[in-house]
């Protein structure tokens, strides 16, 4: 589809890697929004499935462009989308986001405009019925909302609204960061401007990260402990200050489980303290 001569207010950027299962749903959600002053840029990050083809089928109902990259990387994909964007605002959405409210875009945009904000986000829920997943996203939303009351607001890459000018001022996403790139970006955004909003409304997201990484490891990664992989723990447990019988595979498994459980308890206690302030 050719670009309209009118500059869109919002450029919606969706980085994708094998999103064939989810991308059509998100694009259909966007086509049903009561706010239509936007363009959609789907950035396919060298998917091995039919993500790009599925997305292109929606070009008849949306001002949609598909960018195909030869190299993978979510930060690279977001930056590529931002380079192509024409909007005054950039809205980064993950490919598995599900928007059930037809007013979502308008409310997010209106809230940012009304508060003279330069960035913002909203609540995130999960479409999973697993108790762990639902509690995690409930606490995460409360945590992120709480950061907007202080001096260091944080956002997750699932939903990030940022002025195009501010995005370019911070030089976009750091493409050298593999995990936690969204929090790094949010911290740099906040260091440039304290004009952020936590808007009403919500989106849903799948629990695929939990299914792929395991729930406890995904929780620790979300907390910033991304180096606590099973391999790292195994190397630590194999140090010379453990006796020979303590370096067996069974012993390493016990150490790994104990560390994960202990850190999870510490993390949950920290979240509880934050929520009770």
C-alpha positions, 0 to 999 in steps of 0.5 A: 500500500502506498503511503498517504500524503497525510502524516499519521499521528501514530506509527505502530511498530510490531517487531516479529519473529515467528508470529504467524500464530498471533500477528493476524489477531493483533492486526485485526484488533487494530483495524477495529480501533475507533482511532484511525490516524495511524500507520502499522509497520510490521518488521519481520526479523528473519522469521522461519514461518509465514509471519510476513505473508500473513501480515501482508494479507491485512494491507487491504484493511490497514495502512500497513507496511511489512519490513523484512530483515535478514538478521534477527534481534528485537531491538534491531527490528524496533529501530528499523521500524522507527526509521521507516515511521512517519508518525509523530508518535511511535507505539511499540507493540509485541506481536502476541498482544491482543487488544479487546478494547476498541477505544484503547489507542484513542485513550492512550493517545488522548491521555498522553496529549492531555498531560503533555507527555512524551511517553506512556504505557498501560496495563498488561494482562495475560490471556493465560488462566494459569494462576502464576501467570495471572498473578505475575502480570497483576503484580507487574502492572502494579509495579510499573504503574507505581514507577510512574508516580516516582522519578524513574518510570519504567515500561515493558516492550509489549506496550510503549508509546514514545514521541518520535523525537524522544526516541531519536534523541536517545538513539533508539534501542541498544541492539547489543542487549539481548534480554532486558533491552526494553527496560534499558530503553525505558530508563534512558527515556526517563533520564531525558524526560519525566513527562510520562503517563500510565494510561487507562485501558489494557491489553492482553499478552500470551504466556509463551515466554513462561512456556519457552523459558520456564516460569521461574527462570522467566521471573528471574530474567524479568527481575534483571537476573538474566545471567542465572542460567542453568549452565552458570549455576552448574559452573558455579556448583562445580568449583573446587570448594565443593567436595567431589561427591558434591559435584555430581549431576544430582548435587548440581540439580539440587543446588540449581533448584535451591538457588532458583527457589531462594531467589524467587522468594526474595523477589516475591518478598521485594514485590510485596514490600513495593506494593505495600508502600 
